[in-house]
Amino acid sequence: MSDPRQHEKYESYEGGSAEAERLVFEELARKILRVQAENQRSGKLNRPVRAFHAKAPLAVDNARLRFYGELPRELREGYAQPGAAYRAVVRMSNASGIPQADAARDLRGIAVRIVVTEDERHDLLMLNLPASHAANAREFVGFASVMAGAAHPLRFAWRLLVKLPREVGWSTANRMRRTLRGAVGRRVTSLATERYWGQGPVLWGGAGPVQYQLRPGPGAADRGKVPADRKNPEYLHAELAGRLRDGDIAFELCLQRFVDERSTPVEDASHAWDEETAPAVPVAELTIPGQDIDSEQARGTARRIEQLAFTPWRTTDAFRPLGSLNRSRDAAYGESSSRRLGQA
């Protein structure tokens, strides 16, 4: 059985204690609510939306995650057992908190909810970015506060170049811009061919911290029935619909294991874990079965998924999220989801 306090070996808290850090995170959560309200206002929306990832080109509840039979012994923990298979909910999204055309410069994300039992579920959240633009919670909220409501390209650029340095400092702003430049400037033709990384490590029982990622399955780049017509504001959805009419979409779940704080830091989410130092080990396959995602039934399912709140903290102690960025999500996601779902 895993030590429930094992995470304390790897984490360090702002202010020196979990209690002191929690007060900081409560203030950051309030700032996220202001980001959510600004996105709602700027998008001229009549209801609260997610603070981030407001638009989902795909949302299904009949995906399947299956662990490989040759799963390494040291990675066998809890629900992660050789050959074990589970139903999964999958939501693929654009990262902006304002719904906009799919051709807009943006990051892309995927949320996977693994349904083990009615009482045990695990949410995995990833972006098509190897490391976060923000090293910690303060940087993340500072960036989000500056960029809230910046849907127009000129407004986005002005805030990135002028307002962001005032908020986080010049060196941090420069690092954030370098991290984001390649990701948001690259043309995304399909969400099925993107690679997605977790933006902070999680505990994996006795194996210690890991970073997880999803890689496109074999042959993904050679498929796709609908060309990416970027004039269509829903082209990412249309492309996925074409693929799924033709067959399944598959990804491979991989884990990188912690080596040391220099090469695989827990608290600095802006530092990518180099795969030469920490190889990515394939552990499972995620399959979205072929289907018609434009049917009335599928659209109803997608609407129900939009009412869900995904958080890396929906898990068990053995898979506890680690690091400042993940710890802040515990408070911020709860506040944001409560406002969006009318509970606050």
Secondary structure, 3 states (H helix, E strand, C coil): CCCCCHHHHCCCCHHHCHHHHHHHHHHHHHHHHHHHHHHHHHCCCCCCCCCCCCEEEEEEEEEEEEECCCCCHHHCECCECCCCEEEEEEEEEECCCCCCCCCCCCCEEEEEEEECCCCCEEEEEEECCCCCCCCCHHHHHHHHHHHCCCCCHHHHHHHHHHHHHHHHCHHHHHHHHHHHHHHHHCCCCCCCCCCEEECCCEECHHHCEEEEEEEECCCHHHCCCCCCCCCCCCHHHHHHHHHHHHCCEEEEEEEEECCCCCCCCCCCCCCCCCCCCCCEEEEEEEEECCCCCCCHHHHHHHHHHCCCCCCCCCCCHHHCECCHHHHHHHHHHHHHHHHHCCCC
